[in-house]
Amino acid sequence: MNEQKFWQLVETVKKESGTNIDSRPVVLQKRLFSLEPEEIQGFQQRYETLLLEANSWNLWGAAYLMNGGCSDDGFKYFRDWLISEGKETFKGAIANPDSLATIARREYFELESFGYAALKAYAAKGAGELERDFKVEYAVTMGEEWDESDLPGLLPALAAKYLGN
């Protein structure tokens, strides 16, 4: 699946879900189910590429601030949420994680089940098991690791919003 079609699908899902972010995985699964298995597989491959692209220490810092802490699993779920927000938010956060300070506050910024929608749609079609690239789970995080005390200097707008500095 090409990048344009991928992001169109994500934007459609976001629009259909409205303010109910937690409904995005179900809406995505329904949309993916209407595609051919090869297209679902293509969606998964594009998704994994984006997970790797967003695997940076600076973004992990943003997740840490926005969620009041962030484990390695939590960072994966944060990236699931970030992809579900659409191309503009995703690309903006890749370029400048501090840009996420413009997002309205929520209780949490994670959407684990969004990352399983293709798997479920593929299985529901009777297409067998979706091929996945497990190197996503073991990829080395890009950039420089930070200490918690570094975050206000690295991400001043997010720190001001979530730490009250």
N, C-alpha and C positions, 0 to 999 in steps of 0.2 A: 504494500500500500504506500503510495507516495505521501510526502509530508502534507501537501495541500489537502488531500482527501482525509487524512488522519485528523488534522486540526478542524476541518469542517464538521466531521463527526463529533468531535469533542465539544465544539461550540453548540451544535444542535442539542446534544445531551444537556449541556449546561443551561441552555435556554428552556428546554422542556422541563427541567427540574425546578426552575425558578429559584426561590429562596431556600428550598429544601435540599441542601447540599447532600444530605445523607441518602437521597433518592437517586443520585447520579449513577451509582453502580448498577442498580436495577434497570434504569433507563438505558444505560450503555449496553448491558447484556441483551436487552430486547432488540436494540438497534443492530448489534453485532449478529444476533441470531438470524436476522433477515439477509445476511450476506452469505456468500459461498465460503466453504471451509478455507480455501486458499486465501481469501481476503481477510478472514479472521486471523489466520496465521500471519499475514502481512501486517495487520494491526499490532499483533503481539511483538513482532520484530521491531517495528517502529517504536513501540512503547518502551521496550528494553533499551533501545538506543538512547531515548530521552532520559531514562533513569540513570544511565551512565553519564550522560552529558551534565546532569544536575548533581552528580556525586562530587561535590566540592566542600571543602572545609568552611568556606564563607557561607554557603547555603546552610550547612549544618549549624553554623552559628545563628543564622536567622531562625531556623527551626527551634533551636535551644531557647532563644529569647521569646519567641511567639508562643511556645508551648510550656514555658516555665521549666525547661529541662528537656533533654532529648537523648534517648538511647540509640543504638545502631538500628534496631528494628523500627523505632519511632522515626528515625530519619528516612527510612524507606517509605513509611506510611505518609510522612510529610511530602515526599516527592510524588507519591500517588495523588495526594490532594493538589499539589502544585500543577501537575499535568491536567487534572480535572478543571482547573481554573481557566484553561485555554492558552492559546499561543502567545497573546500579548503579555499576559501576566508571567507566563513561563519564561519567555525570552527576556523580558525585562528583569526578572529575578536572576537569570543566568548572568546577564551583563552587570547587574548591580543588585545584590541581595537586599540592600537597604531600601530598595524601592517597594518592598513588601510592607513598609510602614503605612502605605496608603490603603491597605486592605482593612476593612472594618474588623474590630476586635470580635473574637469568638471564644468559646470555651476551649477549643482545641483546633489545631490545623493538621489533621491527619484524615486519610480516607483509604484505609487498607483494602477494603473490598473493591475499590475501583480497579486495583491491580489484578483482581481475579475474574473480572467480567468476561474477558476473552476466553479464558480457560473454561468457564461455565457455559458460555454460548457454544463453544466448539464441542464440548461433551454433549450438550443438549441436542445438537444436530446429529449425534451418533457418529461423529467423525473420528472418534478415538481420543487419544491424548494429544493435546496441543504441545508442539515442540517449544521448549523454553531454553533460554541461554542462562545457565546457572552461574556464569562468571559475573553476572550482575550482582549476585549476593556476596561475591568474594573480591570484588574490584577494590583496588586501593583508592582511597579518597584523595582527590586532587587538591593541590595547594598546600598552604602551610597550616599545620595544626595550631589551634589557639588554646589559651587558658581562659577560663571564665572571666577573669579580670581584664582580658584583652578586648572583650566584646564591645564595650561602650566606645572604644576608639575605632574599632573596625566597622561597626554598624550603629552610628550615632542616632539615626532617626528611630530605628527599632528599639535601641536601648532606652531612649527617652520615652517612647510609648509604653514599653513593657516593664522597665525597671524604675520609671519615674525620675530618672536623672536629669 
